[in-house]
Amino acid sequence: MENHLTMTELRQKARDALRGNWTVAVLSNLIVGIILGIVPTIINASNSADRISIFRNMIEDGSFSYRNSIDPYEMDRLSSMNTSSNLISFIIGLLITGALTYGLSKVFLSIKRGNTSNIEMIFDGFKKYKETFLINLLLVIFQFLWGLLWGVGVVILILIGVFGGIALATGGTSLGGVGVIFFIILLALGISYSIFINRYSMTYFIALDNEGIGSMEALEESIRIMKGNQIRYFLLQLTFIGWFILGLIPCCIGLLWVIPYIKATKAAFYDDLIGRNEKDFDFRLME
């Protein structure tokens, strides 16, 4: 049986590593978050004027009021604008998320290993754009397909619940207990999906540690090292719920520190998985 660090020890290693590196950690995470978040914001803002113009015209010509139904043509235009905005946001996100996630992973793995780290590292993924793009694309595809499979299970469960509920109601049976059981099963499905998807969680770290590794190989290696550790990682994530809630209280400002803490702990978890916990180990990342 492998001798892994406890969750308390992993969090302690993350705090020790972040000591003196909080500025780089917080700013790196913030910049990546802004870049990924600003794309849909800009796209939606660019369409806001058109949306306002459509509603103004509908109000002026009387087609938008509580007495009249909305013009189907204008509704189609609004729907088309929303669809195109979402599609453009998705495509741009798909193009840049891999490179930025790779760079951010490098920042936190460097911090954890006591190496020199700087904010510029968040853009290092663009130097290996093909590899990082393919990793992200594969992750999106696999997570979507597995999510679809879980979704089918949820739909089947809902249908069983609906027809079962109708049958019970017809027989005069109370549905209170059935509803509780239904909720518990749905929750269990959601948790099982989260645990299952954790198999891919170390992919970027593996790509960082292995020069020239293929995108699919990195995913497969993540699956290999996470085998038997997916629940442990899920439980580790749960230990941050209190910190996350605390970070939400002062207008979410606390999350600026909580999220880097979580990411540094993830890096500690990865090093624990591959047996790199010794302080004198050469942790230099590939350039």
N, C-alpha and C positions, 0 to 999 in steps of 0.2 A: 504493500500500500504506500502511495506517495505521501511524503511528509510536506504538506503545503502550509503556508502561513495562514493564521487565523484572519478573520475579517478585521478585527481590531488592529492586528499587526500590519495588514495591508494599508489601512487608512493612516496608521502612524507613519509608515514609509512615505506615503503621499504627502503628509504634512511636513515631514522632515525635508523632503525634496523641494517642496514649494517655498520653504523658508529662504528668503533672499531672492526668490524668483517669482514672487506674486505679480509684479508689474508686467513681466513678459507674458506670464500665463493669462492674466486677466485681459490685457490688451490684445493678445493674439486671438483669444476666443471671441472677444467683442468685435474685432475687425472682421473675422470670418462670418460671424453672425449677422453683422450689418450688411456685408456683401451679399450673402445668401438671402437676406430678408428684404434688401432694397430693390432687388430685381422685380418681384411682383408688385411692389409699391409703386415703382416708376411706371410700369406697364398699366396698372390700374389707374394711376393719376392721369396718364396720357389719354385714357378713355373717359375720364370723368366729365370733361367738357362736352363731349358728344352725348353722354347720358343726360347731363343737365339740359342740353339743347333739346333733346328729344322730349323730355318731360315738360319743358317750357312750352314747346309747340303743342303738345297734347293738352296742356292746361288752357292755353290761349284759344285753341279751336274747339274747346269743350269736350274733347274725346276722353279726357281724364277727369272724372268726377264720380261722386258716389252714386249718381243717377245713371251713368253710362259705363258700359264695359270698355276696357282698354282696346284701342285699335290693334287688331291682330298683326298688321304689318309692322307697327312700331314695336310690338312685343317680340316679333321675330328678330328685329334689328337689335334689340337689347340682349336677347338670348344669344345671338350670333357674336356680339361684342364680348359677352362674358366668356363664351366658349373659346374664342380666339385668344383672349387675354390669358386664360388658364393654360391653353396649349403653348403659347409663347413662353410663359413663365416656366412651365414644365421642361421645355426644350433647353432653355438657357440654364436652368438649374441642373439638368442632366449633363450639360457641357462643362460646368465649372465645379460641381460638388465634389467629384472625385479628386481633382487636383488640390482643392482647398482642404479636404478632409485628410488627405495624405500629408500635406504640410503641417496641419494642426496636430496630427498624430506624431509627427517628427518632433515638434516643439515639446510635447508632453513626455515623449519617450526620452528625449535628451535631458529634460529637467529631472525625470526620475533617475536617470543613470549618472547624474552629476556632470554631464557634458555641457559645453558652452551652448547656450540657446539664445536666440534672438527673434524678434518679431518677423524679420524678413523670411524666416524659414517657412512661414505659412504659404509662401508662393513657390516653394521648391517643387511642388507637385507638377507645376507647369513645365518644368525641365524634363519630366518624364510623363508628358501629357498622354501619350498613347496608352501606357500601362495603367495610369490612374483613371483615365476615362473608362477603359475596359473593365477595371475592377468595379467601378461604380455602376456601370451598365449591367454587369452580371449580377451584382447585389440587388439592383432594382428588379431585374427579371425574376430572379429566384424568390425574392421576398413577395413579389406580386403573385407568382404562381402558387406558392405555399399559402399565401393569404387567400387566394381564390379557393383553394381546396378547403381551408378552414371556413371560408365564407359559405361554401356549399353545405358544410355541416351545420352551420348556424341556421341557414334557410330551412334545411330539412327539420331541424329541431323546432323552429318557429311553426312550421306547418303541422308537425306532430302536436305541438302545444295548442295550436288553434283548434284543430279537429278534436283533440282530446278534451280541451276545455268545453267545446260545444257539447260533446257527448256527456261530460260530467254535469254540465249545467242543465242539460235536458233531464238527467236523472235526479236532479235536485241536490247534487253534491256541492259543497262549498269549494270555491276555487282558490281560497287564500293559501292553503298549503301547497297547491300545485304551482302557484305563482312563485313562491319562495324556492321550490325545487328547480323551477325553470330558470330563475335568476342565478342560482348556484351553478347550474350546468353551463350557462352562458359565460359566467365568470371563469369557470374552470377551463373552458375552451380558449378564452382570451389569454389566460395565464399560460396554458400549454403552448399557445402560439408564440408568446414572448420568449419562453424558455427554449423552444425549438429554434427560433431565429437567432438566438445567441451563438449558435454554431458558427456563424459568419463574423462574429464581433471582433476577432483578432486579425482579420485579413490585412488591414493596412499596416499594422505592426510587423506582420510577417513579410510584407513587401519591402518594408524599410530595412529589415535585417538580412534580406537575401537578395543580393545583387543579381539581376537578370532573371529572377523567377517569373514565370508566366502568370497572368492574371487568374486563370483557372486553377493553376497550381497553388497560388496563394489562398484561394478559397478552400481548396481541398485540404491544405495544411491546417487552416483554421478549424475546419471540421474535425480533423484528426486530434489536435491538441485540446479541443473543447469537449471531446467525447468524455463523458463522465463528469464534466465540470460545468455544464450548462445550468444546472439547478443552483450550484454553488455561486455562480456569477449572478444569477437572478436574485438570490438571497442577499448578495452583497449590494446590489442595486437598491433593494428594498430598505437597506439600512440608512439610505440617504433621504428617505421620505420626510423625516422630521426636519432635516436641514433644508430640504427643498421648500417645505411649507414656511419655515422661518424666513427663507430668502424672499418669499412672495410678499411678506408683510409690509416692509417699507417701500412700497411702490415697485417691487421686484428688483430693487437695487442690490439686495443681498445675493441675488443669483449671479451677479458678476463674479463673486468669489466661490459660491457653491458649485457652479458648473465646472470651473477649472479644478476644484477639489475632486469632483467625481471623475474627471478625465485623468487626473494624475493617479487616482486609485486604480483606474482601469489599466494604466500603464504598469502599475505595480503588480496587478493581477497577471498581466501578460508575462512579465519577467518571472513571476512565481511559477507560472505554468511551464516555462522552458528551463527552470532551474537556475536562473540568474539572480541570486539574492546576495551574493558575496560583495562586500564593499570594494574589494581590490580587483574585481573582474574588469576586463577591458570592455567597456560598453560603447565604444565609439561607433557611431552609425556610419553606414556607407554614405559617401558623398555623391 
